[in-house]
Amino acid sequence: MKSYSLGDIASRLDLRLIGDPDCQIQGLGTLASANTGDISFLSNPSYLGQLANTSASAVIVDASQTDAVPTNALVADQPYVAFAYVSQLFAEQPEVVAGVHASACVADTVSIGEGVYIGANVVIEEEVEIGANSSIGPGTVIGRGVRLGESCRLHAQVTLYHGVRIGSRVNIHSHAVIGADGFGFAFDGERSIKIQQLGAVLIGDDVDVGAGTTIDRGAIEDTIVEDGVKIDNQVQIGHNCHIGAHSVICGCTAIAGSAKIGRYCVLGGASGMVGHLMLADGVKISAMSLVNKSISEPGTYSSGTGQMKVADWKRAIVRFQQLDSLALRVKELERLIEEEGIAR
């Protein structure tokens, strides 16, 4: 079991410690569930009521909350960010030993850097380059001409199609598919004619891609995911999209082709974005919202109706259907009132 003293944690994270530097921390927990030996955090004021009764041995808080902490405190400007760094101290990553499993099928022209692990039943095609200290999980398939940077981790059964380019320290979870054909067809009046997808996918450094996510290759130009982007599970990113650096795309989001998303954007879970649109830097989209026009200013945007009882929702839907006729009636009333005013 891993264990760190509070003094050690404070020193590693450059935090101010109020309390016992020799207190040992063996794990993490929420304010409500933490036990002795755990460290917790408070960043959302909604949980302030749980602070007084927490059993945690230490709590990470901002300077304004130190007097309310009943135990040891670590003071941080951003408690949630500090907690993220603490979590990395306790992460248990399975050890991998450099080498190629006997069942892997690796082409003779593959370039493999030092310290690379290639697991069971991996297939790597010709002219692939794999950077040092990367790990390729069991059953993964890497197509011809892929470039993979240093210290990447591909979990089990990831698929990288031909020509994909991936930077360093990229983490791709199981069943992600990078570089499949974009959904491009031209209808000739009778049938759909496939548009060959001739671009690739370019992914920058420090990107995370969730399980079951698909990122399609470009039709002519490349699909681009810039540095630091974090993509959740089961996300669909269409061909020729451009995702700006450090943006976050939450689970089950669907982004249609040629959409351009700025830096530091957030797309909430199950949101959707129509193709060929643009989001400015710093735009946040609420969960289950549809982006159907470009957004040129940073801020938080939502669409759809708020939660309500089914009976109320059904009545509201009826009213939505009547809006057009109601608008025409209001316009007519305004015209009659204006004419009456002129007549007088």
Secondary structure, DSSP 4 states (H G I P E B T S, - for coil): ---EEHHHHHHHHT-EEES-TT-EE-EE--TTT--TTEEEE--SGGGHHHHTT---SEEEE-GGGGGG-SSEEEE-SSHHHHHHHHHHHT--PPP--SEE-TT-EE-TT-EE-TT-EE-TT-EE-TT-EE-TT-EE-TT-EE-TT-EE-TT-EE-TT-EE-TT-EE-SS-EE-TT-EEEEPP--EEE-SSSEEEPP----EEE-SS-EE-TT-EEEPPSSS-EEE-TT-EE-TT-EE-TT-EEPTT-EE-TT-EE-TT-EE-TT-EE-TT-EE-TT-EE-TTEEE-TT-EE-S-B-S-EEE--S-----HHHHHHHHHHHHHHHHHHHHHHHHHHHHHHHHHH-
